[in-house]
Amino acid sequence: MKYQGHLKEVTYKNRISILSSFYTFCVQEGHLEQSPIKKRWIPRCPKALPKYIEKNEVAKVRQQTERTSLRNQAIVEFLLTSGCRIGEVHQLNIKDIDLENRIARVVGKGKKIRDVHFSDKCAVLIERYLDSRVKKPLSPLFTRLGNESRLSIAGYQKFLSDIGKRAGLSTSLHPHRFRHTFATELLAKGAELSFISDELGHKDMGTTQIYARLPNYVIISQYRKFMG
């Protein structure tokens, strides 16, 4: 099959996959003996590099967040310094937080429990935020403003997107970018991939290898930005 050069690889791959599914169906129904689609025709599209937040953009996000609420400040700092998935943050209860040791116990993929760490600044913000609430161990860590109901994942996404727009970021601000930023910063500071993998809660360290694909100039640039 002739490759249509005006198409993006992903689009081309999707079209071939659709055709392959159709011909597989025809074979199963007895209309064809075999599919005319060859596996070699399906391109291997490289995985996209992680989209992290630049240091100057992080500063803008923090600045904008400071104009909102203590809850939002605590969430942003927690996402930046823990590397948690938004689903993990969403499930956190007050009892899962150890402010003295700056550790949170989260439930990751496959219901795997792990301890994550967060910064001293984050601990201070969470403590101040909790001081303004009626604290019960089984209460959600982060709640909707004005009541004690758990903040929904859509709620996280909306307020982060709004902050990103007000900060003037070039691309949309979604929760997973904080996770990428956390991992990229650790890599820039010289952390081993095995350590980053543990912190992110990756079951297979191969998943963490995507960060190793960052070009050297990106890693060096990140190191200089964060370390001087």
C-alpha positions, 0 to 999 in steps of 0.5 A: 500500500502506498503511504499517503505522505500528506497524512500524519503517521497517527492518522495513517495508522488509524486508517490502516487499523480500520481497514485491517479490522474490516478485512479480519471481519470478512475473513471471520465471516467466510467472505475472504480467505485472508486479509490483504493487509500486511502488518509491515504496512502499519507504522510504529508511531513514536510515543509523544514526549512528556509535556512538562511545565517550564520553570517560568510557567510554574512561577506564573501558575503559583502566582495565579493560584495565590490569588484564589484559595488556600485549597488551590495553593495546597493542591498545586503544590501537592501535584508539583512535589508528589508526582501523583495522578489526579485520581490518587489525589482525588481519593485522599482522606485526611487520615492518609496525610502525615504532615510531620514526615511529609508523606501521603499514602495513596491508592494507585493503579490496581489498588496498589498502596504506596507512600509519596512525599511532598515538600515542606511548603506543601505541608505548611499550605495543607496544615493552614488549609485544614485549620480552616475546616472541621477535621475528621480522619475519614473526611476527604483531604480536598473538598469543594469550596464552602462544604465538606464534599469531596472535590471531583476530578472534573473540579480539579480539571476545571480550576487548573485549566482556569489558572493556566489560562489566567497565567497565560500558558501557551498550552492547556494546563491539565493535572497530568502535566504536573506529574510530567513536570515532577518526573522531568525535574527529578531527571534533570537533577540526576535522579535514577530512573528506578527512583523516579519509577518508584515515586511515580508508582509505575508497575513496570520501569519501562513506562518510566523510560519515556523520560529517558527519551528526552533530548540531552539539551532538554535535560541540561536546560532543565538542570540549569533552570532548577539548579543554576 
